[in-house]
Amino acid sequence: MSTQNVLDVLQDAFLVLIRVGGPVLIVALVIGLVISIVQATTQIQEQTLSFVPKLFAILLTLVLLGTFMLNTLISFTDQLFAIIAGL
């Protein structure tokens, strides 16, 4: 296996990481930002106020996008096994 093949696999792995983890992180970031703005404007500094909505938003994101994430991981794993079998 050449260096270029290893770099291609690493590049694909990073792209899969972004595709799988990106939506969840973006949702958590947006919800956290909205809750922080609400907390700053109302001066309520309760820690659970930011945790619970994020938890539910992430759970909803995983329910809605779980099949996409799983299919992406399965496809990448199949590609890795094909590469390993070709060695």
C-alpha positions in Angstrom: 0.0 0.0 0.0 1.5 3.3 -1.1 1.5 6.5 0.7 -1.0 8.0 -1.7 -3.5 5.2 -0.9 -3.1 5.8 2.9 -3.7 9.5 2.3 -6.8 8.8 0.3 -8.2 6.6 3.0 -7.5 9.2 5.6 -9.1 11.9 3.5 -12.2 9.7 3.1 -12.2 9.0 6.8 -12.2 12.7 7.6 -15.0 13.3 5.2 -17.1 10.6 6.7 -16.3 12.0 10.2 -17.7 15.4 9.0 -20.8 13.9 7.4 -21.6 11.8 10.5 -20.7 14.2 13.3 -21.3 17.5 11.6 -25.1 17.6 11.8 -25.2 16.7 15.5 -22.5 19.3 16.3 -24.2 22.0 14.2 -27.6 21.4 15.9 -25.9 21.5 19.4 -24.1 24.7 18.5 -27.2 26.5 17.2 -29.4 25.4 20.2 -26.6 26.4 22.6 -26.3 29.8 20.9 -30.0 30.4 21.1 -30.2 29.4 24.7 -27.2 31.6 25.6 -28.9 34.6 23.9 -32.1 33.9 25.9 -30.1 33.5 29.1 -28.3 36.7 28.5 -31.4 38.7 27.7 -33.4 37.3 30.7 -30.4 37.1 33.0 -31.4 33.5 34.0 -28.2 31.6 34.7 -29.5 28.1 35.2 -27.2 25.4 33.8 -29.9 22.8 33.1 -31.7 25.4 30.9 -29.0 24.9 28.3 -28.4 21.2 28.8 -32.0 19.8 28.5 -32.9 21.5 25.1 -29.6 20.5 23.6 -30.2 16.9 24.8 -33.6 16.8 23.1 -32.4 18.5 20.0 -29.5 16.1 19.6 -31.8 13.1 20.2 -34.2 14.4 17.6 -31.3 14.9 15.1 -30.1 11.3 15.8 -33.6 10.0 15.2 -34.1 11.9 12.0 -30.6 11.4 10.5 -29.6 8.1 12.1 -30.2 6.1 9.0 -28.1 8.5 6.9 -25.3 8.3 9.4 -25.4 4.5 9.7 -25.5 4.1 5.9 -22.5 6.5 5.5 -20.5 4.4 8.1 -21.5 1.1 6.5 -20.5 2.4 3.0 -17.1 3.6 4.3 -16.5 0.2 6.1 -17.3 -1.7 2.9 -14.8 0.5 1.1 -12.2 -0.3 3.8 -12.8 -4.0 3.6 -12.5 -3.9 -0.2 -9.2 -2.1 0.1 -8.0 -4.6 2.7 -9.1 -7.5 0.5 -7.2 -6.0 -2.4 -3.9 -6.1 -0.5 
